[in-house]
Amino acid sequence: MRRSLPLLCAATMALSAFAVSVPGHAAVPANSPSAASTNAAAKSVANELVVGYVSGAAATDRARARDKVAARLAQRVVTASGARAEVELVRLPAGADQARAMRELKADPSVAYAEPNWVYTHAATATDPYYTNGSLWGMYGPNTTPANAYGSNAAAAWAAGQTGSSSVYVGIIDEGIQYTHPDLAGQVGNPLETANGVDDDGNGYVDDVYGWDFAGNDSSVYDGGTRGSSDDHGTHVSGTIGAKANNGAGVVGVNWNVRLISGKFLGRNGGTLANAVLAVDYFTGLKARGVNIVATNNSWGGGGFSQALMDAIERANRANILFIAAAGNGGSDQVGDNNDVTAHYPSTYTNSNVIAVAAITSTGTRASWSNYGATSVDIGAPGAAIWSSTAYNIYESYSGTSMATPHVTGAAALYASTHPGATAAAIKNALLSSAVPTASMSGITTTGGRLDAFAAMSK
């Protein structure tokens, strides 16, 4: 196995010219070979477990199970409602044998599963300068100006008047977003919430005007901090999806008009399984409250198989929300891994709303570090030397499947803008069935091709 640390985005900062590795379908049983091979290298939070209970388990049942391993309740991750069962984050005593605690919990009749609290890490015709100077190759197509045959062909859709809609929302499950960035100001926000100290939308999160920070458990989705260490990645993927057009600055997104909401769960030390589940369910909850969320962008990865996360993705599926995920950037040697052989989560979950994305270069080759899989990775998209917005009002070039993923998410939002009410299945079919056959993707992805945002619009 080549992967020693799960990573997604090999972020190349253009000014300093060095590469920094940052991250990037039903269930694979936890004892399967692929799950085991992933788990061996995965990281989790010491002394913490995510415990899912059987439907109908009472509070006394849950307390009894925790007492068996001397664990205390740290957080309710999923609250029981109807057929939906309770999921808890529990904390073991310092120095406890985590594997033994999981075995003892699983033996309790009220417990459906117990798993580590896995750690995830993040794996980037307009008049905007980076578009007109030839830098934004991922937006071009074979017949656009500028042109690149291996771009997403979003520019051809713009020429046809298809530039997105402010009634379409995308969830950014990642780091936070600099919502004041010149190319994102006015593009980020929860339409049901105002900053007034009241939970206007009744979702349990007060003043989630721009989204929610699940790592910090507050409404501050942009925390700034030391340059290059906080919220750059989330801001970068957001720009690829929906940076404003024709404002005379920076870059442009696949959509000129779209709305983004932050589900921040990644911080400087990555993010946890418990917070990832909360973030996925946050967007499912907003969809139930009437926000037209069509997809979440998931440019992150790591950990092993998680029933809790797969269940959360399935709840999103039932709400017609696509879960678009980075295929991963291979191991520390930066040679792409075969996800059919070694599972990469969350991109290899087989929920029908998952789209797993590999990265191609501007010459149409598979990026050498991009993961692939004939049955587990769906499509290729531009992911090498991608310019986009980053924190502190600037622009940087990043590379990774993290950067390929938002091209596909942006295309999903673009399709939804011209096909109101389209189901997640219909949007996924449009994106995959219109993929352009590409030699570098043949036999190593389910489509054998790369994204064509314009072609998808006619499906």
N, C-alpha and C positions, 0 to 999 in steps of 0.2 A: 504494500500500500504506500502510495507516494505522499498522501496528504498528512502533514504533521500538524497543521493548524488550519481550520476552515476559514477561508478568505474569499471575498468577492471582488472588490474593486482595487485593481492595481492603479492607484491614483498618481498620475505623473504631473507634477507641478511644473508648468512650462518654464517659469522664470528660473527655477533652481535646477532644472534638468535632472531630477532624480526620481526613482520610482519608490512609492510607498504602498505597501500592500494593505488594503483596507477591505472589508467585505463588500460577498455575494456568496401514483398520483395518488382503489381504496387502500387500505392500510398495508404497510409492510409489517408483519408481526415482529414484536420486539426481540424475539429470539431467532429471527431469520439471519442467514449469513450476511446479507447486505447491511442489516441494521447493526449487527455485532461489529462488523468491520468499521462502521462509522463510529459507533460508540467508543471504541478503543482509543480513538484520538480526540474525542470530543471533550469539551470542558463544561463543568457545571458549578453552581454555587455551593460551596461547602456547607454541609449541615442543613440543606434545604431540600424539600421534596414537594412535588405537585401531586396531590392525591385526588382522584376522582371517585365519587361514591356511586353506589347503585341508586337507581331512581327510587325515591321514597325513603331513603335513609334519613332517620330523624336526627336532631341535634344530639340527642343522647347517644345514638349509635356512633356518630362521628367523634364525639368526645371519648367514647370507650376505645375506638380504634387508635386515636392519638395517644391515649394513656398507655397503651401497650408498648409504645416505643418512647415514652416520656417526651413526646413532641408537644409543642404549643402552636396554636393557630396564629399564623402571621398575617394572613390576608385571605379573604374570600375572593376567588378569581372568577368563578361563575356561580351565580345565585340560583338555586333551584326554582323552577317555575314550570308547572304543568309536567310534561314528560322530560323536561330538561333537568339533569341531575346536578348536584352541588359539586364544585371543584374548589379545593383549598390549597393554599401554600402553607406548609407547616415547617416549623424550625425544630431541628433535633438538638439535643444537648451537645456542647462542644466535645469533639473527639469521638462522637458516636459512630458506630459502624453503619454507614449509609446503606450498603448492600443488604446487610442483615435486616435493617429497619424496613426496607422495601419488601423483603420476603415476608416479614411478619405482618405488615399492613395488608399485603395481597391475600394473606390467609384469612383475614377478617371477612365475614360474610357481607358486611356493609360496604366494602371497598371494591370498586371496579378495576382500578389500576393505581399504581404508585410509581412515579418516575422522577429522575433527577430534574432539578430546575436548570435546564440547559442554558448555556451562554451562547449568544449569537453575536456576530460582528458584521459590519457592512462591507460588502464585497466589491455623461456627462454628455411669389417674388416679393422678398422683404427688403427694406432699406437699411436694416441693422448692420453695423460695421462688420461683425464676424461672419455674417451671411454673404455680404457682397464681396468681401476680400478672399473668399474661397476657403475659409477655415471651417465652416459648418457643413462638412461633407455629408454628415449623416442625414441632413434634410434634403439633399439633392436627389435627382433622378437622372435617367439617361438623356432626357430631352429638356431639362431645365437649364436656367442660366443663373449661376454657374451649374455645371453638370458633373455628376458622378454616377456611373451605372449601378454602383453598389450601395448607394444611399437609400433611405427609407422611401423616397419619392413623395414625401409630404408636400414638397413645393409644387408638384403637379396638381395635387388636390387644392392647394391655395389658388392656383391659376384658374381652377374651375369654380372658384367661389366658396370652397369648403374649408372654412377656417376655424370651425369649432363653435361652441355655444356656452354662454355664461350660465345656462340652466343645467349643465352637465358637471358633475363633481367627481373628483378622484381623491382617494385617501392615500396619503404618503406615510407608509409605515417604515420608519427610518430614524435618522437623527431629526432634529427640528428644522424649521424653515425660516430663513430671514425674510419675513413677510414684508419688510420695508425696503427690500432690494429694489433698485430702479426698474428691473425687468419683471418683478413679481408683485409690486405694490398694487393692491386692488384685486389681485388674483387669488388671494388666500383668505378663507373665512368660512365659518359656520353660519348659514343664513338664519338660523333659529335662535341665535344667542347675541346678547349685547353685554357690554361691560358695566354691570350695575350691581354686582354682588348677589345676584339672584340666579337660580338655575332655571332660566327661561324655558328651555326645551324639555325639562323634566327628566334628563338622562342621568342624573346623579353627579354631573360635573359642572361646578359653578363657574361661569364666565369662560367657558371654552370657546371663545370668540374665534380663535384661529386653530383650535384643536386642543389636544391635551398632552401633557408631558407625563407619561406613565412611569418613567424612571424617577422623576422628581416629585410625582404626585401633585402637580400644580398646573396652572393654565399657561405657564410661561414656556412656549414652544421654541423660542429663540433666546438662547442664553449668552451668545457671544463668547467671550473668554479668550484664551490664548489663540493667536492666529494659527489656523490650520488644525485645530484640535477639537472644535465644537461646531456642529451644525453646517459644516461645509458640504458634507456628502448629501444630506437631505435637501439642501438648497440647490445643489448641482442637478440631482435627478428631477427636481421640481421645474427647473429652467428648461430641461429637455422636453418635458411634457407640456409646459404652458407659459414660457416666457413671452412677454408682450412683443408685438410686432410694430415696426414703423415708428418707433419712439426715438430713433436716432442714437440708440445706445445698445452696446453689447450684442446679445444673441436673440434668437427667436425660437419658440417652442414648436412642436408638432401642431399644437393648437394655439391660435392667436387669442382665442376666447375660451376659457375653461375656468373652473373654480377648484382650488386645491384645499384640502384640510389636513392638518398635521396630526399623525398618531405617533408622537415621538416616544420611542422606547430604547433607542440606542444612545449611549453616552460615551465618554472617553474610554471606558472599560468594556464596551459592548452592551448588550442587553440580555434580559433573562426570558426564559420560556413563559413564566407567569405574566410578565408585562407584555409579551408578544400576544398572548391569548386575549388579554384585556384590550389591546389595541385593535385586533381583528374584530372583536365583539363590539367595540365602540362604534365602528363604521356600520356594522349590521344594525345596531340600535338606531343610528341616525337615519339609515334607510327606512326603518320601520316608522320613523317619525316624519317621513315625507321628503327627506333630502335625496336627490336623484344621484346617488353614488353608483357608478357603473363598474368601478374597478378599484383595487388597491395595488400600489406599486411596492414590491418587496425585493429590494436590492440588498439582500443580506442572507446569511446562512450560518450553519454550524450545528453542533449538538447531534443527538441521535433521534431515532423515531420517537414521536410524542403523540399519544392518543388525545391528549388535551388540545394540542394545536390542530391536529387533523379534524377533531370535532368542531373546533371554532371555524376552520376553513369551510367545513360542510354547512355550518349555520349561515355563513356568508353565501354559499352556493344556493341554498334555499331562498335567500333574499335576492338572487340574481346579481351578485357582485362577483366579478372576475378577480382571481388571485393570481397576479402576474409576477413571476419570480425568476430571479437570476439563477442560471444553471451552475454557477461557481467558477472559480479560477484555478482549480487544480491544487497541487501541493506547494510546499516551500520551494520546490525546484522550478515552479512556474510552467510545468508541462501539464496540459489539460488532462483531466481524469474522465474515465468512462462511467457515467452515472448509472448505467445498466449493471455495472459490476459492483461499484461502491456507491451506496445511496448518498445523495446530497440533499439535505433538508433545509428549507421546506420545498424546494423545487421538484423533488421526486414523489411527493404525495400524489396519489392518483385520483383525488377528488376531481370531478368533471369540470370544475371552474378554474383549475390550475393551468396556466400556460408557462412552460419553462423555456427560458431564452438563452441561447448561446451568442457569442460575440464574433463578428466578422470585422475585417480591416477594410481600409479604403480601396484595396485592390481585390477584394472579394474572397480572400483566404480566411480560413478559420484562424482567429487569434491563437497563437501557440499555447497560451495559458487557459484558453476557454474550455470548460468541461463540455461534454457531448454525451449522446446516448440515443441509439436508434429507436428505443421504445420509451425513453424517459425525458428527452429534451425535444421540444416541439419545433423551434424555428430559430433562424439566425437573424441578427439585427446589428446595426453599426455600434461598435463598442470600443474602438481603439482611437486614441487621440480625439476625444470628444470635448469640445469647448462648451461650457455652460456657466451659469451664474454660481458664485460661491459667496459665503458670508463676507461681511465687511464691504459690500457694494462692488466686488470685483468679479473677474472672470478667470477661469483656469481650465486647463486641458487635463482630463482624467481618462484612464483606460480601465476597462473591466466589464464583466457581464453585468455589473451594476449599472453601467452606462448604456448597455444594449437594452436592458429591460424597460426603461422609461420611453424608448422609441416605440415599443410595442404597446405600452400603456397609453401613450399619447395617441396612437392610432386607434385604440379601442374607444377612447373618448371622442375622437374625431368621427368615427363611425356612429356612435350614439347620438351625436349632434344632428345627423341627417336621417337617423332612423329612430325617432322617439319611441320609447317603449320596447325596444329590442331586448330580448332576453340575453342573459350571459352566454347561453349556448349559441345563440344566433351570432353574437359578436365574435365569439371564439371561432366559429365556423368560417365567418367572413375573413378573419385574419389569416387563418391557417390554409383555407382552400385557395386563397389568392397568392400564396407564397410563390416567389419566382424560383424555379429550379436553379440550384447553384451547386457547382461541382464540389465545393468545399463542405457543403452540408449534406450531400448525397450519402445515404447509408448510415449517417450518424445523427440524424434528427428524424422525427416522425414525418415531417413534410418534405424533407430533402431540399428545403429552400430557405429563402430570406424574405424579410418583410417588404411588402409593397403597400404602403398606406393608401395610395390613390386607387390601386386595383381593388383593394378591399371595399372601397365605398360603393362599388357597383354590385356587390354580392347580396 
